[in-house]
């Protein structure tokens, strides 16, 4: 049996290593993202085990080492010094003995509570769902398991006492684990998908877990609950105390169809999460169709705000995306904050500050009409890029709709705009280019947005096949895949139903 396990690991390692050189065009395929993470080849979905450890950001992710469709789920692995430049590493946790490695988390066991660490140094411990598929008369089984590494995540050993948590259920998955200092114990938030619940467990050593409490059903319950995440944030920069955010994935049944994510704001005492809002309240983390199973990094320095990263896709059409030799990518890492709004405390998201490192040539137009903004942009070579960052503000004036036409050419266009009559910001990709690979892909996505000062502020990231929008300083986040004709870069501001007032915009090419 040991020989079979070694052979399987070598096959998985060879499949990953081959992927480093098999792509004849490197990372320059027509739809290959340039500043978002994607694996060299093959399938990826959920980010897993996000961890900052000894100066490196670790991204693990659901990965099929053998093809570009879902299957043989293992943990792929990449590391980065800055959350932008990623170095692919060999598969960390391979499928073994028919047990797939589903979503989970990784922690820095600083005090060696697990007993896995050697040499008097902290070690990395992964907590993941082991998935045994249905076979004959045996139903599927999902359990929670451990693996550990004493060499900064380069090699891993699965714990001989696995599983550490087994409810004998086919749907019981996606543990998020973190250290809760006031009670000095580990906390696990794990999903009971069909019950629309998150269960909380506690442990002193990561090996023995006892149930603490549960949360749900609440909010949206139209599909399975997955990928729970629990973290603490100050409100209004600590002026309003702290709150906890419980984020839960939903598939299907999300706001825009298919998969999406909601969040709850409340308090956590180390055992029980209590929401501040009625159970009927539904708050969405992202109003686009393409951000799922977003997780925060464990182990960040204390002065660094939480950073979240998600899978940029939707289960409605993930298997049909027109990319090769890879399929699947991640969102830009996002800084998180809680701010008080007229509707209550809400989650805000903004691109990480280090994205500014990638800025190259730029063009800036300040206090201009929309026509003047377009004129200055068209005179700049920067507008010919299809990997860029765009920050703008529009005084709405009398316009009933205003925004940007992106990635446009010969009738293909993606529109990001604000509909004043409806009070919604939107992304319209119905005519964005290649859309016929799925009936669910053409869509106009919208989010409610108030503009009390009659100024629309948009922060837009474009990276060949994706558009990420952050409106009103991050109050609304919207993520959308798009597949325009290769090389498309048309860009212009627009207004309809009246005239927009004074407008300003800056466009940076991102290297």
C-alpha positions as CSV (number, residue, x, y, z in Angstrom):
1,X,0.0,0.0,0.0
2,X,2.8,2.4,0.8
3,X,4.3,1.8,-2.7
4,X,0.9,2.7,-4.3
5,X,0.7,5.9,-2.2
6,X,4.2,7.0,-3.3
7,X,3.5,6.2,-6.9
8,X,0.3,8.3,-6.8
9,X,2.1,11.2,-5.3
10,X,4.8,11.0,-8.0
11,X,2.2,11.0,-10.7
12,X,0.5,14.0,-9.2
13,X,3.9,15.8,-8.9
14,X,4.8,14.9,-12.4
15,X,1.5,16.2,-13.7
16,X,2.1,19.6,-12.0
17,X,5.7,19.8,-13.0
18,X,4.8,19.1,-16.6
19,X,2.3,21.9,-16.4
20,X,5.2,24.4,-15.9
21,X,6.6,23.8,-19.4
22,X,3.8,22.4,-21.5
23,X,2.1,25.7,-22.2
24,X,3.7,26.7,-25.6
25,X,2.8,30.4,-25.1
26,X,3.8,30.8,-21.5
27,X,1.3,33.1,-19.8
28,X,0.3,35.0,-23.0
29,X,-2.8,33.2,-24.2
30,X,-5.6,35.5,-25.3
31,X,-7.6,35.2,-22.1
32,X,-4.8,34.6,-19.7
33,X,-5.0,37.1,-16.8
34,X,-1.8,39.0,-16.3
35,X,-2.1,40.3,-12.7
36,X,-4.6,37.7,-11.3
37,X,-3.5,34.3,-10.2
38,X,-4.2,31.3,-12.5
39,X,-2.4,28.0,-12.6
40,X,-0.1,27.2,-15.5
41,X,-2.6,24.6,-16.7
42,X,-5.5,22.4,-15.7
43,X,-8.6,23.1,-13.5
44,X,-8.8,25.2,-10.4
45,X,-11.7,26.4,-8.2
46,X,-11.9,27.4,-4.5
47,X,-8.9,29.1,-2.8
48,X,-7.8,27.0,0.2
49,X,-5.6,27.5,3.2
50,X,-4.7,31.1,2.7
51,X,-1.8,31.8,5.1
52,X,1.0,34.3,5.7
53,X,3.9,32.4,7.1
54,X,7.5,33.5,7.6
55,X,7.4,36.2,5.0
56,X,5.4,34.4,2.3
57,X,1.8,34.5,1.3
58,X,0.6,30.9,0.7
59,X,-2.3,30.3,-1.7
60,X,-3.6,26.7,-1.8
61,X,-6.4,26.0,-4.2
62,X,-8.7,23.2,-5.4
63,X,-6.8,21.7,-8.3
64,X,-7.1,18.8,-10.8
65,X,-3.5,17.8,-11.7
66,X,-4.8,15.7,-14.6
67,X,-7.1,17.9,-16.7
68,X,-9.1,21.1,-17.2
69,X,-12.4,19.7,-15.7
70,X,-13.4,19.2,-12.1
71,X,-12.1,15.9,-10.6
72,X,-9.2,14.3,-8.6
73,X,-9.4,17.3,-6.3
74,X,-6.1,18.0,-4.6
75,X,-4.5,21.1,-3.2
76,X,-2.4,23.1,-5.7
77,X,0.1,25.5,-4.1
78,X,1.7,28.9,-4.9
79,X,3.6,31.4,-2.9
80,X,4.1,35.2,-3.2
81,X,6.0,38.0,-1.4
82,X,3.3,40.6,-2.2
83,X,0.0,38.9,-3.2
84,X,0.7,39.8,-6.8
85,X,3.7,37.8,-8.1
86,X,3.0,34.1,-7.6
87,X,5.5,31.2,-7.8
88,X,3.7,27.9,-8.6
89,X,4.9,25.0,-6.4
90,X,4.2,21.2,-6.6
91,X,0.9,19.9,-5.4
92,X,0.7,20.1,-1.6
93,X,-2.0,17.6,-0.7
94,X,-2.8,15.0,-3.4
95,X,-5.9,12.9,-3.7
96,X,-5.0,9.6,-2.1
97,X,-6.7,6.2,-1.8
98,X,-9.8,7.6,-3.5
99,X,-10.2,10.4,-1.0
100,X,-10.2,13.8,-2.6
101,X,-8.9,16.9,-0.8
102,X,-11.7,19.4,-0.6
103,X,-11.7,23.0,0.7
104,X,-10.2,23.9,4.1
105,X,-7.7,26.3,5.9
106,X,-4.2,26.4,7.1
107,X,-2.9,27.8,10.4
108,X,0.5,28.8,11.9
109,X,0.8,26.6,15.0
110,X,3.0,29.1,16.8
111,X,2.9,27.3,20.2
112,X,3.0,23.7,18.7
113,X,-0.4,22.9,20.2
114,X,-0.7,20.0,17.8
115,X,2.7,18.4,18.6
116,X,3.5,18.3,14.9
117,X,6.2,21.0,14.9
118,X,9.9,20.2,15.2
119,X,13.1,22.0,16.0
120,X,11.4,24.4,18.4
121,X,9.8,26.3,15.5
122,X,6.2,26.9,14.5
123,X,4.8,24.7,11.7
124,X,2.0,24.9,9.2
125,X,-1.1,22.8,9.8
126,X,-3.8,22.3,7.2
127,X,-7.3,21.4,8.1
128,X,-9.3,20.1,5.1
129,X,-12.3,18.1,4.1
130,X,-11.7,14.6,2.9
131,X,-14.3,13.6,0.3
132,X,-14.9,10.0,-0.4
133,X,-17.3,9.7,-3.4
134,X,-20.4,7.5,-3.5
135,X,-19.5,3.9,-4.5
136,X,-22.1,1.2,-5.0
137,X,-24.2,1.0,-1.8
138,X,-21.8,3.2,0.1
139,X,-22.9,6.9,0.2
140,X,-20.5,9.7,-0.1
141,X,-18.6,10.7,3.1
142,X,-17.0,14.0,4.1
143,X,-14.8,14.3,7.1
144,X,-12.3,16.9,8.5
145,X,-8.6,16.0,8.5
146,X,-5.1,17.3,9.2
147,X,-1.8,17.5,7.4
148,X,1.3,19.4,8.5
149,X,4.6,20.8,7.2
150,X,7.8,21.7,8.8
151,X,9.5,23.1,5.8
152,X,7.4,26.2,5.0
153,X,4.8,24.2,3.1
154,X,7.1,22.6,0.6
155,X,6.3,19.0,1.7
156,X,3.4,17.7,3.7
157,X,2.5,14.8,6.0
158,X,-1.1,13.7,6.5
159,X,-1.9,13.0,10.1
160,X,-2.1,9.3,10.9
161,X,-5.1,9.8,13.2
162,X,-7.3,11.2,10.4
163,X,-10.2,12.0,10.4
164,X,-10.3,14.3,13.4
165,X,-14.0,15.1,12.9
166,X,-16.5,12.7,11.4
167,X,-20.3,13.1,11.6
168,X,-20.9,10.3,9.1
169,X,-22.4,12.7,6.7
170,X,-22.1,13.0,2.9
171,X,-22.3,16.9,3.1
172,X,-20.1,18.3,5.9
173,X,-17.3,20.5,4.6
174,X,-15.0,23.5,4.2
175,X,-13.5,24.1,7.7
176,X,-12.2,27.6,8.4
177,X,-9.9,27.4,11.5
178,X,-8.4,30.2,13.5
179,X,-6.9,30.8,17.0
180,X,-9.2,32.7,19.4
181,X,-6.9,34.3,21.8
182,X,-9.4,35.3,24.6
183,X,-10.3,31.7,25.2
184,X,-6.9,30.3,24.0
185,X,-8.4,27.7,21.7
186,X,-8.8,26.9,18.1
187,X,-12.2,27.6,16.5
188,X,-13.5,25.8,13.5
189,X,-16.4,27.1,11.4
190,X,-17.6,24.3,9.1
191,X,-20.6,24.0,6.8
192,X,-23.7,21.8,7.1
193,X,-24.7,22.6,3.5
194,X,-28.2,21.0,3.3
195,X,-29.3,22.3,6.7
196,X,-28.2,25.9,5.8
197,X,-26.1,26.0,9.0
198,X,-22.6,26.8,10.1
199,X,-21.4,24.6,13.0
200,X,-18.7,25.9,15.4
201,X,-16.2,23.6,17.1
202,X,-13.4,24.2,19.5
203,X,-10.1,22.5,20.1
204,X,-7.0,22.9,22.2
205,X,-4.7,20.9,19.9
206,X,-6.4,20.7,16.5
207,X,-6.8,17.0,16.9
208,X,-9.8,16.7,19.3
209,X,-12.8,18.8,18.6
210,X,-16.0,19.5,20.6
211,X,-19.1,21.3,19.3
212,X,-19.6,24.8,20.5
213,X,-22.7,26.1,18.8
214,X,-24.4,26.6,15.4
215,X,-25.8,29.4,13.3
216,X,-28.6,29.3,10.7
217,X,-30.7,29.0,8.8
218,X,-30.8,32.8,8.0
219,X,-30.4,35.1,5.1
220,X,-30.5,33.4,1.7
221,X,-31.2,29.6,1.8
222,X,-31.9,28.8,-1.9
223,X,-29.0,26.5,-2.3
224,X,-26.3,24.7,-0.3
225,X,-24.3,26.6,2.3
226,X,-20.5,26.3,1.6
227,X,-17.1,27.9,2.4
228,X,-17.9,29.6,5.7
229,X,-15.5,32.3,6.9
230,X,-15.4,34.1,10.3
231,X,-13.3,37.1,11.1
232,X,-13.2,40.3,13.2
233,X,-13.0,43.9,12.0
234,X,-13.1,47.3,13.6
235,X,-16.0,49.5,12.7
236,X,-15.2,52.9,11.2
237,X,-11.5,52.5,11.9
238,X,-12.0,51.4,15.6
239,X,-14.2,54.4,16.4
240,X,-17.3,52.1,16.5
241,X,-15.8,49.1,18.3
242,X,-15.5,45.7,16.7
243,X,-17.8,43.4,14.9
244,X,-17.4,39.9,13.5
245,X,-18.3,39.0,9.9
246,X,-19.6,35.5,9.1
247,X,-19.4,34.9,5.3
248,X,-21.2,32.0,3.7
249,X,-21.2,30.7,0.1
250,X,-24.5,29.8,-1.5
251,X,-24.8,27.4,-4.5
252,X,-27.1,27.6,-6.4
253,X,-29.6,30.3,-5.4
254,X,-27.3,33.4,-5.4
255,X,-28.6,36.9,-6.2
256,X,-27.4,36.9,-9.8
257,X,-28.0,33.1,-10.4
258,X,-25.8,30.1,-9.7
259,X,-23.1,30.6,-7.0
260,X,-22.5,33.6,-4.8
261,X,-21.9,34.7,-1.2
262,X,-23.6,36.4,1.6
263,X,-22.4,37.8,5.0
264,X,-23.8,38.4,8.4
265,X,-22.5,41.0,10.9
266,X,-22.6,40.4,14.6
267,X,-20.7,39.3,17.7
268,X,-18.6,36.2,18.5
269,X,-17.6,35.2,22.1
270,X,-15.5,32.3,21.2
271,X,-18.4,29.9,21.2
272,X,-21.5,31.5,19.6
273,X,-22.0,33.9,16.7
274,X,-25.0,36.3,17.1
275,X,-26.2,38.3,14.2
276,X,-27.0,42.0,14.7
277,X,-29.7,41.8,12.0
278,X,-32.9,39.9,11.7
279,X,-32.7,36.4,10.2
280,X,-34.5,37.7,7.1
281,X,-31.7,40.2,6.3
282,X,-29.6,39.2,3.3
283,X,-26.3,41.0,2.6
284,X,-24.2,40.1,-0.4
285,X,-20.4,40.2,-0.5
286,X,-20.3,40.6,-4.3
287,X,-23.0,41.6,-6.7
288,X,-21.4,40.1,-9.8
289,X,-21.7,36.5,-10.9
290,X,-18.1,35.6,-10.5
291,X,-16.8,35.7,-7.0
292,X,-17.2,32.5,-4.9
293,X,-15.7,30.8,-1.9
294,X,-13.7,33.9,-0.9
295,X,-11.4,33.4,2.1
296,X,-9.2,35.6,4.3
297,X,-5.6,35.0,5.0
298,X,-4.6,33.6,8.4
299,X,-1.5,34.8,10.1
300,X,-1.4,38.4,8.8
301,X,0.7,40.9,10.8
302,X,-1.4,42.7,13.4
303,X,-1.2,46.0,11.6
304,X,-2.4,44.6,8.3
305,X,-6.2,44.6,7.6
306,X,-7.8,41.4,6.7
307,X,-7.3,40.4,3.0
308,X,-9.8,38.3,1.1
309,X,-9.4,36.4,-2.1
310,X,-12.0,34.4,-4.1
311,X,-12.5,32.1,-7.0
312,X,-13.5,34.2,-10.1
313,X,-16.1,31.9,-11.6
314,X,-19.6,30.5,-11.2
315,X,-20.7,26.9,-11.1
316,X,-23.3,27.6,-13.7
317,X,-20.7,27.6,-16.5
318,X,-17.3,26.9,-14.9
319,X,-16.7,23.8,-16.9
320,X,-17.4,25.5,-20.2
321,X,-15.1,28.6,-19.9
322,X,-13.3,29.1,-23.3
323,X,-9.7,29.1,-21.8
324,X,-6.8,26.8,-22.4
325,X,-4.6,25.2,-21.2
326,X,-6.0,26.3,-17.8
327,X,-9.5,26.8,-16.5
328,X,-10.2,29.0,-13.5
329,X,-8.5,32.0,-11.7
330,X,-8.7,34.1,-8.5
331,X,-10.0,37.6,-7.8
332,X,-7.6,40.4,-6.9
333,X,-6.8,40.2,-3.2
334,X,-9.1,42.7,-1.4
335,X,-8.7,44.7,1.8
336,X,-11.7,44.6,4.0
337,X,-13.3,47.1,6.4
338,X,-16.6,47.7,8.2
339,X,-18.2,51.2,7.9
340,X,-21.4,52.7,9.2
341,X,-23.8,53.6,6.4
342,X,-27.4,54.9,6.5
343,X,-28.5,51.2,6.1
344,X,-26.3,50.0,9.0
345,X,-22.8,48.6,9.3
346,X,-21.7,47.2,6.0
347,X,-18.6,45.4,4.6
348,X,-16.4,47.5,2.2
349,X,-13.8,46.0,-0.2
350,X,-11.0,47.6,-2.0
351,X,-8.0,46.3,-4.0
352,X,-4.9,45.7,-2.0
353,X,-2.6,48.8,-1.9
354,X,0.4,46.8,-3.3
355,X,-1.5,46.8,-6.7
356,X,0.0,50.3,-7.1
357,X,3.4,48.6,-7.7
358,X,2.2,47.4,-11.1
359,X,1.2,50.9,-12.3
360,X,3.0,52.0,-15.5
361,X,2.2,54.7,-17.9
362,X,-1.0,56.7,-17.1
363,X,-3.3,59.4,-18.3
364,X,-5.3,61.8,-16.1
365,X,-8.2,64.1,-16.8
366,X,-9.5,66.3,-14.0
367,X,-12.7,68.4,-13.8
368,X,-13.6,67.9,-17.5
369,X,-16.8,67.1,-19.4
370,X,-17.2,63.5,-20.5
371,X,-16.3,64.5,-24.0
372,X,-13.1,66.1,-22.8
373,X,-12.2,63.1,-20.7
374,X,-12.6,60.9,-23.8
375,X,-10.6,63.3,-25.9
376,X,-7.6,63.2,-23.5
377,X,-7.8,59.4,-23.1
378,X,-7.9,58.8,-26.9
379,X,-4.7,60.9,-27.3
380,X,-2.8,58.6,-24.9
381,X,-1.3,55.3,-25.9
382,X,-2.4,53.9,-22.4
383,X,-5.9,53.5,-23.7
384,X,-4.7,50.7,-26.0
385,X,-4.1,48.4,-23.1
386,X,-6.5,45.6,-21.9
387,X,-4.8,45.2,-18.5
388,X,-5.5,48.4,-16.6
389,X,-6.8,50.2,-13.5
390,X,-9.3,53.0,-13.9
391,X,-10.4,55.3,-11.1
392,X,-13.1,57.9,-11.9
393,X,-15.7,60.2,-10.5
394,X,-18.8,61.6,-12.3
395,X,-21.0,64.4,-11.1
396,X,-24.3,63.0,-12.2
397,X,-25.7,66.3,-13.4
398,X,-28.9,65.7,-15.3
399,X,-27.8,62.4,-16.8
400,X,-30.1,59.4,-16.1
401,X,-27.3,57.0,-16.8
402,X,-23.5,57.4,-16.9
403,X,-20.4,55.2,-16.8
404,X,-17.9,53.4,-19.0
405,X,-17.9,51.3,-22.2
406,X,-15.0,48.9,-21.8
407,X,-13.3,46.4,-24.1
408,X,-15.3,47.5,-27.1
409,X,-14.9,46.7,-30.8
410,X,-17.2,46.0,-33.7
411,X,-20.3,45.7,-31.6
412,X,-18.7,43.9,-28.6
413,X,-18.8,45.9,-25.4
414,X,-18.9,45.5,-21.6
415,X,-20.7,48.4,-19.9
416,X,-20.2,49.5,-16.3
417,X,-22.7,52.2,-15.4
418,X,-25.1,53.8,-13.0
419,X,-28.9,53.8,-13.6
420,X,-30.1,56.8,-11.8
421,X,-33.8,56.0,-12.0
422,X,-33.4,52.5,-10.6
423,X,-30.6,53.6,-8.2
424,X,-28.4,50.8,-9.3
425,X,-24.8,50.3,-10.4
426,X,-24.5,47.6,-13.1
427,X,-22.2,45.5,-15.3
428,X,-23.7,44.5,-18.6
429,X,-21.9,41.8,-20.4
430,X,-24.7,40.6,-22.7
431,X,-22.7,41.8,-25.7
432,X,-19.2,41.4,-24.3
433,X,-17.9,39.1,-26.9
434,X,-17.9,35.3,-26.6
435,X,-21.0,34.5,-24.6
436,X,-22.7,31.5,-26.3
437,X,-20.8,28.8,-24.4
438,X,-23.6,28.9,-21.7
439,X,-27.1,30.2,-21.6
440,X,-26.4,31.6,-18.1
441,X,-23.4,33.7,-19.1
442,X,-25.0,36.7,-20.9
443,X,-26.2,38.9,-18.1
444,X,-26.8,42.3,-16.8
445,X,-25.8,42.4,-13.1
446,X,-26.9,45.2,-10.8
447,X,-26.6,46.3,-7.2
448,X,-28.5,48.9,-5.2
449,X,-26.4,52.1,-4.7
450,X,-27.2,55.4,-3.2
451,X,-25.4,58.6,-4.3
452,X,-26.5,61.2,-1.8
453,X,-23.9,63.7,-3.1
454,X,-24.8,63.0,-6.7
455,X,-21.3,61.8,-7.4
456,X,-20.6,58.3,-8.8
457,X,-17.2,57.0,-7.8
458,X,-15.9,53.9,-9.6
459,X,-12.6,51.9,-9.2
460,X,-12.4,49.4,-12.1
461,X,-9.8,46.6,-12.7
462,X,-9.7,45.1,-16.2
463,X,-7.4,42.1,-16.9
464,X,-8.1,40.6,-20.4
465,X,-11.0,38.4,-19.4
466,X,-12.2,40.0,-16.2
467,X,-13.8,43.2,-14.9
468,X,-13.9,44.0,-11.1
469,X,-15.8,47.1,-10.0
470,X,-15.6,48.8,-6.6
471,X,-18.2,51.5,-6.3
472,X,-18.4,54.4,-3.8
473,X,-15.1,53.6,-2.2
474,X,-15.8,49.9,-1.9
475,X,-19.4,49.9,-0.7
476,X,-20.3,47.7,-3.6
477,X,-18.1,45.0,-5.2
478,X,-19.0,43.4,-8.5
479,X,-16.9,40.7,-10.3
480,X,-17.5,39.6,-13.8
481,X,-15.7,37.4,-16.4
482,X,-15.8,38.6,-20.0
483,X,-14.4,37.1,-23.2
484,X,-14.0,39.9,-25.7
485,X,-12.4,39.4,-29.1
486,X,-8.6,39.0,-28.5
487,X,-6.7,42.3,-28.3
488,X,-9.8,44.4,-27.7
489,X,-9.2,47.6,-25.8
490,X,-11.8,50.2,-26.7
491,X,-12.6,52.5,-23.8
492,X,-14.9,55.5,-23.4
493,X,-17.0,57.3,-20.8
494,X,-20.7,58.0,-21.6
495,X,-23.8,59.7,-20.4
496,X,-27.4,59.2,-21.5
497,X,-30.7,61.0,-20.8
498,X,-29.0,64.3,-20.0
499,X,-25.6,65.6,-19.3
500,X,-23.1,64.6,-16.6
501,X,-21.4,67.3,-14.7
502,X,-17.7,67.7,-13.9
503,X,-15.8,64.4,-14.3
504,X,-12.3,63.2,-13.4
505,X,-10.6,60.0,-14.4
506,X,-7.2,58.3,-14.2
507,X,-6.1,55.3,-16.2
508,X,-3.0,53.3,-15.4
509,X,-1.6,50.5,-17.5
510,X,-0.8,47.6,-15.2
511,X,2.4,45.8,-15.9
